[in-house]
Amino acid sequence: MVQVIQAQNVGLAYLEERFGLQQTDSAGFFTEWLDAIPEITDLEKQYLDRVRTNFLRLVKRPPILENAVKMIVLSPLLDFAGFYNDPFLVATEESIEIALEDKGEIVRGRIDILVIQEQLWLLVIESKRASFSLLEAIPQALAYMLANPHPEQPVFGLVTNGSHFLFLKLNKSNVPQYALSDEFTLLRRENELYQVLRILKNLSQVLS
């Protein structure tokens, strides 16, 4: 079981000081979200269009709870990517809390964590306000990924609040290094869930 660090104490500066973590911009470090990305079928595109429509209907009545995000958005993506099939096993970790101070008011949110094969960490943000961006989840994702029990293998992460998606890669072999993908969103005209699913399919092939 990974030891949970209090979310309010975790920031990138803390991880850099405590673990020597470094961000890298090397083009060859995180190719899994760019290279050899599988295509998706027309049927999958049609279903992802429905997922996008269902989520955009959901956001009209906040707050957006992480269970709703997992059910409406994340679960179909994991299913299409093959993560519910052998050899993969989905496990859950204890949820953690994040807080932002907004004009003297503490705004709280939660991050719910799913783990696949101890190599793919999925963090879902529950938010009562739009002020919670994916930036709030990146340090928590990296903290969990740093504690993975297989330091010889690279690990991957995905953070999402339902409307935005960001992939991470961490390698601990020498100096701990990480890199980020571009951010994908459901708020553009094109359905960027297509690209999110393509990346998840590629990661399923890498991890299997």
C-alpha positions as CSV (number, residue, x, y, z in Angstrom):
1,M,0.0,0.0,0.0
2,V,1.4,3.4,-1.0
3,Q,1.7,5.8,1.9
4,V,-0.5,8.8,1.3
5,I,1.2,12.2,1.7
6,Q,-1.1,15.0,2.9
7,A,-2.2,16.7,-0.3
8,Q,-1.8,20.2,1.0
9,N,1.9,19.5,1.6
10,V,2.7,18.1,-1.8
11,G,3.9,20.5,-4.5
12,L,6.5,20.1,-7.3
13,A,9.0,22.0,-5.2
14,Y,8.6,19.5,-2.4
15,L,9.0,16.5,-4.8
16,E,12.1,18.1,-6.3
17,E,13.7,18.7,-2.9
18,R,12.6,15.4,-1.3
19,F,13.2,13.0,-4.3
20,G,15.4,15.0,-6.7
21,L,12.6,14.9,-9.2
22,Q,13.3,16.7,-12.5
23,Q,11.1,17.6,-15.4
24,T,12.6,16.8,-18.9
25,D,11.7,18.3,-22.2
26,S,13.7,15.6,-24.1
27,A,11.8,14.7,-27.3
28,G,12.7,11.0,-26.8
29,F,11.6,10.6,-23.2
30,F,7.8,10.4,-23.5
31,T,7.1,9.1,-27.0
32,E,4.3,6.8,-25.9
33,W,1.7,9.6,-26.4
34,L,3.0,10.5,-29.8
35,D,4.5,7.6,-31.7
36,A,2.7,4.5,-33.1
37,I,-0.6,5.6,-31.8
38,P,-3.3,3.1,-32.8
39,E,-6.3,4.2,-34.9
40,I,-9.8,3.9,-33.5
41,T,-12.9,2.6,-35.2
42,D,-15.9,4.6,-36.5
43,L,-18.0,2.8,-33.9
44,E,-15.7,3.9,-31.1
45,K,-15.8,7.5,-32.4
46,Q,-19.6,7.4,-32.4
47,Y,-19.6,6.1,-28.8
48,L,-17.0,8.7,-27.7
49,D,-19.2,11.4,-29.2
50,R,-22.0,10.2,-26.9
51,V,-19.6,10.2,-24.0
52,R,-18.7,13.8,-24.7
53,T,-22.4,14.8,-25.1
54,N,-23.3,13.1,-21.8
55,F,-20.5,14.8,-19.9
56,L,-21.3,18.3,-21.3
57,R,-24.9,17.8,-20.1
58,L,-23.6,16.8,-16.7
59,V,-21.5,20.0,-16.2
60,K,-24.6,22.1,-16.5
61,R,-25.5,21.1,-12.9
62,P,-22.4,21.2,-10.7
63,P,-20.8,20.0,-8.6
64,I,-19.1,17.3,-10.7
65,L,-18.5,14.3,-8.5
66,E,-15.6,12.0,-9.3
67,N,-17.9,8.9,-9.3
68,A,-19.9,10.5,-12.2
69,V,-16.7,11.3,-14.1
70,K,-15.5,7.7,-13.7
71,M,-18.8,6.3,-14.8
72,I,-19.6,8.6,-17.7
73,V,-16.1,9.3,-19.1
74,L,-13.3,7.2,-17.7
75,S,-14.9,3.8,-17.6
76,P,-15.8,3.7,-21.3
77,L,-12.2,4.8,-22.2
78,L,-10.7,2.1,-20.0
79,D,-13.1,-0.5,-21.5
80,F,-12.3,0.5,-25.1
81,A,-8.5,0.5,-24.3
82,G,-8.7,-3.1,-23.0
83,F,-7.8,-2.3,-19.4
84,Y,-10.7,-4.4,-18.1
85,N,-9.4,-7.5,-19.8
86,D,-6.5,-9.9,-18.9
87,P,-3.7,-9.3,-18.1
88,F,-4.8,-6.0,-16.5
89,L,-6.1,-5.6,-13.0
90,V,-7.7,-2.3,-11.8
91,A,-7.2,-1.5,-8.1
92,T,-8.2,1.6,-6.0
93,E,-6.2,3.7,-3.6
94,E,-7.3,6.0,-0.8
95,S,-8.7,9.3,-2.0
96,I,-6.8,12.4,-1.1
97,E,-8.0,16.0,-0.7
98,I,-6.8,19.2,-2.2
99,A,-7.6,22.7,-1.1
100,L,-7.3,26.2,-2.7
101,E,-7.5,29.5,-0.8
102,D,-9.8,31.8,-2.7
103,K,-10.3,35.3,-1.2
104,G,-10.0,33.9,2.4
105,E,-12.2,30.9,1.7
106,I,-10.9,27.4,1.6
107,V,-12.2,25.5,-1.5
108,R,-11.8,21.8,-1.1
109,G,-11.8,19.0,-3.7
110,R,-10.9,15.3,-3.8
111,I,-8.7,13.2,-6.0
112,D,-9.8,9.6,-6.5
113,I,-7.1,7.2,-7.6
114,L,-7.2,4.1,-9.8
115,V,-4.2,1.9,-10.4
116,I,-3.6,-0.5,-13.2
117,Q,-0.8,-3.1,-12.9
118,E,1.1,-0.7,-10.6
119,Q,2.2,1.0,-13.8
120,L,-0.6,3.3,-14.8
121,W,-2.1,5.8,-12.2
122,L,-5.4,7.4,-13.0
123,L,-6.3,10.4,-10.9
124,V,-9.9,11.9,-11.1
125,I,-10.5,15.3,-9.6
126,E,-13.8,16.1,-7.9
127,S,-14.4,19.8,-8.0
128,K,-17.1,22.2,-6.8
129,R,-15.4,25.0,-8.7
130,A,-13.8,25.5,-12.1
131,S,-10.7,26.9,-10.2
132,F,-9.4,23.3,-9.8
133,S,-7.2,22.7,-12.8
134,L,-5.2,19.6,-13.6
135,L,-2.2,21.5,-12.2
136,E,-3.5,20.7,-8.8
137,A,-3.4,17.0,-9.4
138,I,0.1,16.7,-11.1
139,P,2.1,16.7,-7.9
140,Q,-0.2,14.2,-6.3
141,A,0.1,11.9,-9.3
142,L,3.8,12.2,-9.3
143,A,4.0,11.4,-5.6
144,Y,2.1,8.2,-6.1
145,M,4.1,7.3,-9.2
146,L,7.4,7.9,-7.2
147,A,6.2,5.3,-4.7
148,N,5.6,2.5,-7.2
149,P,7.2,-0.8,-6.2
150,H,9.0,-1.4,-9.6
151,P,11.5,1.5,-10.0
152,E,13.2,-0.3,-12.9
153,Q,10.1,0.2,-15.0
154,P,8.7,3.6,-16.3
155,V,5.3,4.4,-15.0
156,F,2.5,6.4,-16.5
157,G,-0.3,8.6,-15.2
158,L,-3.5,10.3,-16.4
159,V,-5.1,13.1,-14.5
160,T,-8.6,14.3,-15.5
161,N,-11.5,16.3,-14.2
162,G,-13.8,14.9,-16.8
163,S,-13.3,17.7,-19.3
164,H,-9.5,17.9,-19.5
165,F,-6.9,15.2,-19.7
166,L,-3.2,15.1,-19.2
167,F,-0.8,12.2,-19.4
168,L,2.5,11.8,-17.4
169,K,5.5,9.6,-17.6
170,L,8.0,9.0,-14.8
171,N,11.3,7.1,-15.0
172,K,13.2,6.4,-11.8
173,S,16.1,4.4,-13.2
174,N,18.7,7.1,-12.3
175,V,17.7,10.6,-11.5
176,P,13.8,10.6,-11.3
177,Q,12.5,12.4,-14.4
178,Y,9.1,13.1,-15.7
179,A,7.4,14.6,-18.7
180,L,3.9,15.7,-19.6
181,S,1.8,15.3,-22.7
182,D,-0.3,18.1,-24.3
183,E,-3.5,18.7,-22.5
184,F,-6.7,17.5,-24.2
185,T,-10.1,18.9,-23.6
186,L,-13.8,18.2,-24.4
187,L,-14.4,21.9,-24.8
188,R,-13.0,22.2,-28.3
189,R,-15.0,21.6,-31.5
190,E,-13.2,18.4,-32.3
191,N,-13.8,15.5,-29.9
192,E,-10.3,15.1,-28.3
193,L,-11.5,11.9,-26.6
194,Y,-10.4,10.3,-29.8
195,Q,-6.8,11.1,-29.1
196,V,-7.1,10.2,-25.4
197,L,-8.4,6.8,-26.3
198,R,-5.6,6.3,-28.9
199,I,-3.0,7.1,-26.3
200,L,-4.6,4.7,-23.7
201,K,-4.7,2.0,-26.3
202,N,-1.0,2.5,-27.0
203,L,-0.2,2.4,-23.2
204,S,-2.2,-0.9,-22.9
205,Q,0.1,-2.4,-25.6
206,V,3.2,-1.0,-23.8
207,L,2.2,-2.3,-20.4
208,S,1.1,-5.7,-21.6
